[in-house]
């Protein structure tokens, strides 16, 4: 198809195309231009970082925040003994996934136009990183942020909260990867959104309970405010992802700057930044109480458990990738 059409512009990476010039499975809803060649080389993908494509800001809006989270992690490393202080291990688990998920997303958006198979594998990695992030959040919430009432009066729930989050994370990876084998439809959209919504809602329940039912002390007032604001950004991100606004209203106007996926990235990163700063306040302000409610000395409760989920997700990705190469002739239409 590309060989029969004239490109709409020229960038450092090569021609930039209109929607009718690329295969249908590369189309984005209501985005009419700014498409890269679907058989781009690694060099072309890297050069496209500086081209006016519909993916450029998708990449930068996650690549730059990656380095912010790396900076925060390294900066905290000067004051926190991550190696020997077991109380800090859940925080380190969370910081690692904060660095990983935006980087995985940036890489997926950068290299997904190398081939049909590369597109699917890139987003397998993206989905896996997001599910790993959801598990890292659960570990961190259980360690530092759980409300007093649930710790004292819902022992079974607090004791099994992380284990259920682990199951949710693995199911999230499997379901979201499976949707790559489905034809575009409302069901595929619902399954993919639901795969990430379920872990998020489950992880967030203790925080919602704490905000709604617990008395807010002066010590934790800032943390409560930041936790509340992160939910506002998260719901905005979900709305943008599901609604395809504003490009749905005026297709072609927001192709390069301002479409919903870029705004979704920005909103989700702002949510994580608020979440991170709220967690740091809880990490410092609730230590005396929460240390008696969980076994922080168990490596398997935090970093070890995160490594297990990472390995399981890696196996899931490998299996889906093998399946992809066996059925790639069918996926050309997906």
N, C-alpha and C positions, 0 to 999 in steps of 0.2 A: 504493500500500500504506500509506503513511504517513497519508494522509487518512482511512483506515478504522480507525485504531488510536489509543489514548490513550497519551501519552508516560509514561515511568516517572519523570520528574522535570523540574524547571525550572531552567535555568541562566541566566547573563547573556546567553548567545547564543541562548537559546530552549529548546524542549523537548529532553530527552535521552531516547533511545529504547532499547528492548530489542531483542535480535537479531532476533526475528520481525517487528519493525516496520520493518526496513530491507531494501532489495533484497539478494538473496543474494550478489551480487558485492562487497558492502561488508562481508560477514561476516568476522570473524577467528576462527581456530580456538579453540574452547573459551572464547571471550569472549561472555558472555551479555547484558551491559548496558553502558551508557555510550556509546552511539553518537550521533553528531551527525546532523543532517538532511543527506541526500546532495545537497541543492540549496542549500547554505548560501551566503550572500553573503560578500564580503570582510570586512565588519564583523563578521558572526557568527563567522567563522573567528578573527578577532583576539580577540573577546571570549571565545571558547572556551578561550583560554589560562588563564583563571581559573575554568573550570568543571570539575566532577568527571567528566570523560569518560575513555574508555579510551585516548585519544590524548594527553591533557594532559602526562603525564610523558614520553611519547615525544618530545614537542617540547622540553620543558625540559632533558631529559638530553643533548640535543645543542646546544641554543641557548646555554646557559650555558658549556659547554666551548669553544664558538667564541670567546667573549670572553677566555677564559684563553689560548688560542693566539694571539689578536691581541695580548694584553698581552705574552706572551713575545717575539713578533716585534718589537714596538715597543721593549721593554726591551733586546733584543739589538742593536737598531739604534743604541743609544747607544754601544756598545763595538765594534761591527763595522761596517766601512765597506762596506755591501752594494753601494754604487754603483761603487766602484773596486777593491775586493778580489775578484779573480776566484775565489780559493779559497773564498770564502763563497757563491758563486752556487748551487752544489748545495744548500747549507743553506737558502738563501732559497727555492729551488724547493720544498723539502720543507715549509718553514714556511707557504708560501702554500697548499699543498694541505691542510695540517693545519687551516687556517682555513676552507677552502672546503667540505670534505666534511661536517662536522657542521652547518654552516649550511644546506647544500643539503638535508640530511636533515630538519632542523627545519622548513624551508619546505615540504618535501614532505608531512610529517605534518600541518602546519597547514592547508594549502589543498587537500588532496586530496578534500575533501567538497564542493567547489563544483559539480562535475558529474561525469558519467561520464568525459568526455574529460579534464577537469582532473585526475582521479585518475591516469590513465595518464601524462599529460605530467609531472606532479609527480614520479612515480617514474622516468620517463626521465631527468630531471635528477638525481635522487638516484643512480641507477646510474652515470651519466656521471661524477659527482663522485667516486664510489668508485673507478672505474677510473682516473681521473686521479690519485687519491691513490696507487694501487698503482704508477703510473709514477713519481710523485715519490719514493716510497720507494726504488724501484730506482736512480734517479739518485743519491740520497743514500747508499745502501749502496755503490754502485760508487765513489763519491768518497772516502768516509771509513772504511768498515767492512769492506772486503773482506779476507779472511784472506791472510796472507803467502804461503802455499803456492799458492793459486790465482792470485795476481798474478804469481808467479815461474814457475810450472810449468804453468799452464793459460791461455796467452796468448790463444788463440782464444776461449775462453769469456769471459775478462775483457774482451776487446776488443769482443765482440758481446753482452755481457750486457744493456746498455741497449736495444739495437735489438730484441732478442727481447722484452724487457719492454714496449716500445712496441707490438709486434704483439699481445701478450697483452692489453694495456689496450684496444685498439680492438676486438678480438674479444669481450672481456668486455662492453663497451658494447652491441655488436650482439646477442649472445646473450641478455643479460639483458633488453634491450628487446623482443626477439622473444618472450620468455616472457609478456609482457603480452597477446599475441594468442592464447595457448593457454588452453584450459579447465583449471580446477583439476585437478591429477592429480599422482601421485608423480613422473612424468617432468618436469613443469614445475618442481616443487620441486627435483629433482635438477639440472636444467639451470641454474636460477638460482643455486643454491648452488655448483655446479661452476664457473660463470662467474667467481665471485669467489675460489673456492678455488685455482684453477689459478694466477692471477697471484700470490696470496699465497704459495703453496708455492714457486713459482719464485723470487720475490723473496727468500724467506727462506733458500734453500739455502746461500748463502755464510755467513750468520750461524750456521746450524746446524752447518755444517762447521767453522767457526771455534771454536764452543763445544765441539764434541766432540773435535776432533783437535789444535787448537793449544794450546801451553803458555800458561798464563795468567800474565802478568807482574803484579807488584804495581801497576804503573802503570795497567793496564787491568782490574784485578779488579772494580771497581765497575761498569764498562761491561758486563763479561760477566754479572754478576749481574742487571743491569737488562735486558739482552737476553734472558736466560733467563726472567725473570719476565714480560716482555711476551708471550712465547710461551704461557705458562700462562694469562694473561688472554685471549689471542686464541683459544686452544682452548676455553676456557670459553664465550666469546662464540659460537663456532660451535656448540657443544653446545646452548646455550640456544636459538639460532635454529632448529636442526633438531628439537629435542625437544619444544618447546612446554611445557616444565616451568617452574613448578609448576601452571599452570592446567589442564593435561591431567588431573592427578590429582583436582582438586576444582574443576570448572567453576563459575564464578560468584563464587568467593571473591576472586580476584586481578584482577578486571576493571579496577578503577581504579588500584590500587597493587600492584606486585609481580609482574606477569605477565612472561612470558619476553622479550618485545620490549624492555621497559624495562630488564630485567637485561642483555640483550644489548647495549643501548646503553651502559650503565655499564661493562660488562666491556671493550667495544671501546675506549672512551675511556681507561680505565685502561691498556690495552695501549699505546695511542698515547703517553700521557704517559710511560710507562717507556721506550718507544722513543725519544722526543724527548730525554730526559735522558741516555740511553746514547749517542745520536748526538753530543750536545754534548761528552761526555767523549772520544769518538773524534775529533771535529773538532779538539779542542785537543791531545790526547795523541799522535795518529798523524800529525800534519801533516808532520813532517820526512821520514817514509817515503813516505806516499801521494802527496805532491806530484810525485815523480819517476815515478809510475806512471799518470798520466792527464793529458790536456791541459786544465787548468782554464781556460786563457785563451780557449778556444773557447766563445763564448756559446751556440753550437748544441749543446754537450754537456750543457747544463743548462737554463737559463731559456728559451733559444730552442727547444729540443726540447720542453719542457713546453708552450710556446705552440702548437707544431705539433699536439701530441696534443689540446690543448684545442680547436683549430679543427676537427680531424677529428671529435672527439666531437660538437661543435656541429652539424656537417653531418649526422652520423648521427641526432641527435635531431630535426633539422628534417625529414629524410626519413621517420622513423618517425611524426612528428606529422602530416605530410601523409597518410601511409598511414592513420593513425588516423581522420582526418576523412572519408576515402573509405569506410572500413569501420566507422564508429562504430555503425551499426545492428546489426552482428554482435557488437560488443564488449559490448553491454548484457547479454549472457548470460555474460560472462567475468568 
